[in-house]
């Protein structure tokens, strides 16, 4: 459903099952609206004390008990949505919950089923949460690691939003100075110079850089890093995937071309999700054994094109062979420009020490960074690879105050930073173009406020809340 449609129906009473589908010990039916008095009278048969759990039977249309459980009434505005909210905590059987849901819809005039995320959307529209906090609700539910859950909880509490608002306030104060100078050009007092506007702008840029770094780490916690294992056939890509995952996920044989299609596994390193993709060995089509292998190689290149980083795996036991080295150079030439890559040399346990050292020198010369020698069979060198992956991702050990963030937040901060950079150019000019400076500050402020939802399109709201589960 489009956000404009929901906004037009935002005052309708809504009802949904708030617990996950399936059987459970407890199930919750939640309702929200401007006045839930008729619903409380019909289903509970009595008035409820605000925010107190009351044990009672849930009544059907004929006064019969559909279930027995706890009813809690949260009068507006002291509720999750800012409206009247009623929660019925009963037994978690699907049939019982559907009976209660149908009873609530019948008993409340104008009530309808809630759309995905509509309870949280109403919390946002009623100023109970800003948009970044609302997104943190979904991120907390979806968190796949302990670090992500803790960071999402901090964002839900407002830690990230408070940083953004503090930046916005500093930009607003600077805008006031610039626009005061524009409004009163005949005044002898130079507002900008006297107030240290240039120093303020420099300080704001530095603060935005700090928040942007935090947001990038938060986005990495939420979305993870997509890493592709690439290399010639039989260099040990599947063995490395198994070693990183700590399980026998991929079939490993001495036969080149065993892996025919992509195999994906998510692992955690210091709480950061890494989505590792094992691919078919890369070689020219004419060298492929059959059409299936050719399709697998094509899919390998597709995975590489979509990756955040690639582990270019080499076989130390074959390094130095002219044909093997030439094939490696051909693969390296086809890797996308600008794609971060780690030069990793496998089978260190089976190669002479001098060959390992020679390979490390080649890696430093070609990639500009030291290669990593390891053995997927014994596990030697795996810890160095894990650290290198985090470094390539720009990750630093998550501080206690880490927050969750989304790519949307990062993009908004990047736009803010770009507008501030333009503002710096105008401020430094000998004949400062104050109107252009003021416009760049306005655009920076608008981009920043998109994060908390002060300037947000209805379509974006629809896209965000449509990804929530029903009942939340």
C-alpha positions in Angstrom: 0.0 0.0 0.0 1.2 3.5 -0.8 2.2 5.8 2.1 -0.3 8.4 0.9 -3.1 5.9 1.2 -2.1 5.0 4.7 -1.7 8.7 5.7 -5.3 9.2 4.5 -6.4 6.4 6.8 -4.2 7.2 9.8 -7.2 7.8 12.1 -8.9 4.5 11.4 -8.8 2.1 14.4 -6.4 -0.7 13.6 -6.1 -4.3 15.0 -3.5 -7.0 14.4 -2.0 -10.1 16.0 1.3 -8.7 17.4 3.0 -12.1 18.1 4.7 -14.2 15.5 2.7 -16.7 13.4 2.4 -20.2 14.7 1.6 -21.8 18.1 3.0 -20.4 21.3 2.3 -20.2 25.0 1.1 -16.6 24.7 -0.3 -14.6 21.9 -1.1 -10.9 21.8 -3.8 -9.1 19.9 -3.2 -5.3 19.7 -5.6 -2.5 18.8 -4.9 1.2 18.4 -7.3 4.1 17.8 -8.6 7.4 19.0 -11.2 5.9 21.3 -11.2 2.2 22.3 -13.9 2.5 24.9 -16.5 0.5 22.8 -13.9 -2.3 22.3 -13.0 -2.5 25.9 -16.6 -2.7 27.0 -17.5 -5.4 24.4 -14.5 -7.7 24.8 -13.6 -7.1 28.5 -17.0 -6.3 29.9 -15.6 -3.8 32.4 -13.5 -0.7 32.6 -9.7 -1.2 32.9 -7.2 0.7 35.0 -4.7 2.5 32.8 -1.5 0.5 32.3 -2.5 -2.3 34.7 -2.8 -5.9 33.7 -6.2 -7.3 34.5 -7.0 -11.0 34.4 -10.4 -11.6 32.8 -12.3 -13.6 30.2 -12.4 -12.2 26.6 -16.0 -12.1 25.6 -17.6 -13.1 22.3 -20.6 -11.6 20.7 -23.0 -13.6 22.9 -21.1 -13.0 26.1 -19.3 -16.4 25.9 -15.6 -16.6 26.9 -13.4 -16.9 23.8 -10.3 -17.1 26.0 -9.0 -16.0 29.4 -6.0 -13.8 29.8 -4.6 -10.3 30.6 -6.0 -7.1 29.2 -3.9 -3.9 29.4 -5.2 -0.4 28.4 -2.8 2.3 27.5 -4.8 5.6 27.2 -3.6 8.3 24.8 -1.1 9.9 24.7 0.9 7.6 27.0 1.1 4.6 24.6 3.4 3.2 21.9 1.4 4.8 19.1 0.3 8.0 20.9 -3.3 6.8 20.6 -5.5 4.6 22.8 -3.9 1.1 22.8 -5.4 -2.2 24.0 -3.4 -5.4 24.3 -5.1 -8.7 24.9 -2.6 -11.3 26.1 -4.2 -14.7 25.6 -3.1 -18.3 24.7 -1.0 -18.5 21.6 -3.0 -20.9 19.5 -3.6 -19.6 15.9 -7.4 -20.3 16.1 -7.8 -18.5 19.4 -6.0 -15.5 18.1 -8.0 -15.3 14.9 -11.2 -15.5 17.0 -10.0 -12.6 19.2 -8.9 -10.7 16.1 -12.3 -11.1 14.4 -14.1 -10.1 17.6 -12.1 -6.9 17.9 -12.8 -5.9 14.3 -16.5 -6.5 14.8 -16.7 -4.7 18.2 -14.8 -1.5 17.1 -16.7 0.6 14.6 -14.6 1.4 11.5 -11.7 -0.9 12.6 -9.5 -2.6 10.0 -6.5 -4.9 9.9 -3.2 -3.1 10.4 -0.8 -2.8 7.6 2.8 -4.0 8.1 4.6 -1.5 10.4 1.5 0.7 10.9 1.6 0.7 14.7 5.2 2.1 14.5 4.2 4.4 11.7 1.6 5.9 13.9 4.2 6.3 16.7 6.3 8.3 14.2 3.4 10.4 13.0 2.4 11.2 16.6 5.9 12.2 17.5 6.5 9.3 19.8 9.5 8.2 17.7 11.5 9.9 15.0 12.2 8.1 11.8 15.6 6.8 12.8 14.2 5.4 16.0 11.3 3.8 14.1 13.8 2.1 11.8 15.7 0.9 14.9 12.6 -0.9 16.1 12.8 -3.1 12.9 16.5 -3.4 13.2 16.3 -4.6 16.8 13.8 -7.3 15.8 15.9 -8.4 12.8 19.3 -8.2 14.6 21.4 -11.2 13.7 24.2 -10.6 16.2 24.5 -9.5 19.8 26.5 -6.4 18.7 23.8 -5.4 16.2 21.0 -5.9 18.8 22.9 -3.7 21.4 23.5 -1.0 18.8 19.9 -1.1 17.6 18.7 -0.7 21.2 20.9 2.4 21.6 19.5 3.9 18.3 16.0 3.1 19.5 16.8 5.0 22.8 17.7 8.0 20.6 21.5 8.0 20.7 21.9 8.3 17.0 19.0 10.8 16.6 20.5 13.0 19.3 23.8 13.2 17.5 22.0 14.2 14.2 19.9 16.8 16.0 22.9 18.3 17.7 24.5 18.7 14.2 21.3 20.2 12.8 21.2 22.8 15.6 24.7 23.9 14.9 24.0 24.3 11.2 20.9 26.3 12.0 22.8 28.6 14.2 25.3 29.2 11.4 22.5 29.7 8.9 21.1 32.4 11.1 24.4 34.3 11.1 24.8 34.1 7.4 21.2 35.1 6.7 21.5 38.0 9.2 24.5 39.3 7.2 22.4 39.0 4.0 19.5 40.8 5.5 21.5 43.7 6.9 24.4 44.2 4.4 24.7 47.9 5.3 25.6 47.2 9.0 29.2 48.0 9.8 29.4 44.9 12.1 30.6 41.9 10.2 28.4 39.2 11.8 30.3 36.3 10.3 33.8 37.4 11.3 32.7 38.5 14.8 30.9 35.2 15.4 33.8 33.1 14.0 31.6 31.6 11.3 34.4 30.0 9.4 35.7 28.3 12.6 32.1 27.1 13.3 31.8 25.7 9.8 35.2 23.8 10.1 34.0 22.4 13.5 30.7 21.3 12.0 32.4 19.5 9.1 34.7 17.7 11.6 31.6 16.7 13.6 29.8 15.4 10.5 32.9 13.3 9.6 32.7 11.7 13.1 29.0 10.9 12.9 29.5 9.6 9.3 32.2 7.2 10.5 29.9 6.0 13.2 27.0 5.6 10.8 29.2 3.6 8.4 30.1 1.2 11.2 26.5 1.0 12.2 25.4 0.2 8.6 28.1 -2.5 8.5 26.7 -4.0 11.7 23.2 -4.1 10.2 23.9 -5.1 6.6 27.2 -6.9 6.8 29.9 -7.2 4.2 29.5 -9.2 1.0 32.8 -11.1 0.3 33.4 -13.3 -2.7 36.0 -16.1 -2.8 37.6 -16.0 -6.3 40.4 -17.8 -8.0 41.3 -20.6 -10.4 39.8 -24.1 -9.9 41.2 -26.2 -7.1 42.9 -23.4 -5.2 40.9 -24.2 -2.0 38.0 -21.7 -2.1 35.5 -24.3 -0.8 38.0 -25.4 1.9 38.4 -21.8 3.0 34.7 -21.3 3.2 34.4 -24.4 5.3 37.2 -23.2 7.5 35.7 -19.7 8.0 32.3 -21.2 8.7 33.6 -24.0 11.0 31.4 -26.5 9.2 31.6 -28.7 6.1 29.3 -26.7 3.9 30.9 -27.1 0.5 32.0 -30.3 -1.2 35.8 -30.5 -1.4 37.6 -32.9 -3.7 41.0 -32.8 -5.6 39.0 -32.7 -8.9 39.2 -29.2 -10.5 35.7 -27.6 -11.0 33.9 -29.4 -8.2 32.0 -26.2 -7.3 29.6 -25.4 -10.1 27.4 -22.7 -8.6 27.5 -20.0 -5.9 27.3 -21.1 -2.3 26.6 -18.5 0.4 27.2 -18.6 4.1 27.0 -15.8 6.7 29.6 -15.8 9.5 30.4 -13.3 12.2 33.7 -11.6 13.0 33.6 -9.4 16.1 29.8 -9.2 15.7 30.0 -8.0 12.1 28.1 -10.3 9.6 30.1 -11.4 6.7 28.2 -12.9 3.8 30.8 -15.1 2.2 30.2 -16.5 -1.3 32.1 -19.5 -2.7 32.2 -19.5 -6.5 33.1 -21.7 -9.4 36.8 -21.7 -10.3 37.6 -19.0 -12.9 39.0 -20.0 -16.3 38.4 -19.3 -20.0 35.2 -20.7 -21.4 37.2 -23.0 -23.8 38.8 -24.6 -20.8 35.5 -25.4 -19.1 34.6 -29.0 -19.0 30.9 -28.5 -20.0 28.1 -26.0 -20.3 27.2 -26.3 -16.6 30.7 -25.2 -15.6 30.6 -22.3 -18.1 27.3 -21.1 -16.5 28.9 -21.4 -13.1 31.9 -19.3 -14.2 29.5 -16.6 -15.6 27.7 -16.5 -12.2 31.0 -16.2 -10.4 31.7 -13.0 -12.3 28.2 -11.7 -11.5 28.9 -12.3 -7.8 32.2 -10.6 -8.0 30.6 -7.5 -9.7 28.1 -7.2 -6.8 30.7 -7.8 -4.0 31.9 -5.4 -1.4 35.3 -7.1 -1.4 36.9 -10.1 -3.0 39.4 -12.7 -1.6 41.6 -13.5 -4.5 42.8 -17.0 -3.6 46.1 -18.4 -4.9 47.6 -21.9 -4.6 51.1 -21.7 -3.2 52.0 -25.2 -4.4 51.5 -24.1 -8.0 52.8 -20.5 -7.7 55.7 -19.9 -10.1 54.4 -22.2 -12.8 54.2 -20.1 -16.0 50.7 -21.3 -17.1 49.3 -20.9 -13.6 50.7 -17.4 -13.0 49.5 -16.3 -16.4 46.0 -17.4 -15.6 46.1 -15.5 -12.3 47.2 -12.3 -14.1 44.3 -12.7 -16.5 41.9 -13.0 -13.6 43.4 -10.0 -11.8 43.0 -7.9 -15.0 39.3 -8.7 -15.2 38.5 -7.9 -11.6 36.4 -4.7 -11.3 38.5 -1.5 -10.9 38.3 -0.1 -7.4 37.0 -3.4 -5.8 38.8 -4.0 -2.6 40.7 -7.3 -2.8 42.8 -9.4 -0.5 45.6 -11.4 -2.0 45.4 -14.7 -0.1 47.8 -17.6 -0.6 46.4 -21.0 0.4 48.1 -24.4 1.1 51.0 -22.8 3.0 51.3 -26.1 4.9 52.3 -27.9 1.7 54.6 -25.3 0.1 58.3 -24.6 0.8 59.1 -21.6 3.0 61.0 -19.8 0.1 57.9 -20.1 -2.1 55.7 -18.5 0.6 58.2 -15.6 1.0 58.4 -15.1 -2.8 54.6 -15.0 -3.1 54.3 -12.4 -0.3 56.8 -10.2 -2.2 54.7 -10.5 -5.4 51.5 -9.7 -3.5 53.0 -6.5 -2.0 54.2 -5.4 -5.5 51.0 -6.1 -7.3 48.3 -5.2 -4.7 50.3 -2.6 -2.7 49.6 -4.5 0.5 51.1 -7.6 2.1 49.5 -10.9 1.1 48.2 -13.4 3.6 49.6 -16.9 3.7 47.3 -19.5 5.2 46.3 -23.1 5.3 42.5 -23.8 5.0 43.3 -27.3 6.0 45.1 -26.6 9.3 43.6 -23.2 10.0 47.0 -21.4 10.2 46.6 -17.8 9.1 42.8 -17.7 9.4 42.9 -15.1 12.2 45.0 -12.8 10.1 42.5 -13.1 7.3 39.6 -12.2 9.6 41.4 -9.1 10.8 42.2 -8.1 7.3 38.6 -8.5 6.2 37.5 -6.1 9.0 40.2 -3.6 8.1 39.1 -3.6 4.5 35.5 -3.0 5.6 36.7 0.0 7.6 35.6 -1.6 10.8 37.1 -0.7 14.2 36.3 -2.5 17.4 32.8 -1.4 18.3 32.9 1.0 21.2 30.3 0.7 24.0 28.3 3.5 22.5 27.9 2.0 19.0 24.6 2.7 17.2 22.9 0.9 14.3 22.5 2.8 11.0 21.2 2.2 7.5 22.6 2.9 4.1 19.9 5.6 3.9 21.5 7.4 6.8 25.0 7.1 5.4 23.9 8.5 2.1 22.1 11.5 3.8 25.3 12.2 5.8 27.4 12.0 2.7 25.1 14.6 1.0 25.3 16.7 4.1 29.1 16.5 4.0 29.2 17.4 0.2 27.0 20.5 0.8 29.2 21.6 3.7 32.3 21.2 1.5 30.7 23.5 -1.0 29.9 25.9 1.8 33.6 25.9 2.8 34.6 26.9 -0.7 32.2 29.9 -0.8 33.2 30.9 2.8 36.9 30.9 1.8 36.5 33.0 -1.3 37.9 36.5 -1.2 34.5 37.9 -2.2 32.4 35.4 -0.4 29.1 34.7 -2.2 27.0 34.7 0.9 23.8 33.8 -0.9 25.5 30.6 -2.3 26.9 29.9 1.2 23.4 30.2 2.7 22.0 27.9 0.1 24.6 25.2 0.7 23.9 25.4 4.4 20.2 25.1 3.8 20.7 22.0 1.6 23.1 20.5 4.2 20.4 21.0 6.9 17.7 19.4 4.8 19.8 16.4 4.0 20.6 15.9 7.6 17.0 16.2 8.7 16.0 13.4 6.3 17.5 11.0 8.8 15.1 11.8 11.6 12.2 12.3 9.2 11.6 16.0 9.4 11.9 16.3 5.6 10.8 13.0 4.2 8.7 12.0 1.2 5.6 9.9 1.7 7.0 7.3 -0.7 10.1 6.8 1.4 7.8 6.4 4.5 5.9 3.7 2.6 9.0 1.9 1.7 10.4 1.9 5.2 7.3 0.8 7.1 6.3 -1.8 4.5 9.4 -3.8 5.6 8.1 -4.2 9.1 6.2 -7.2 10.4 2.4 -7.0 10.8 1.5 -6.1 14.4 4.5 -3.8 14.9 
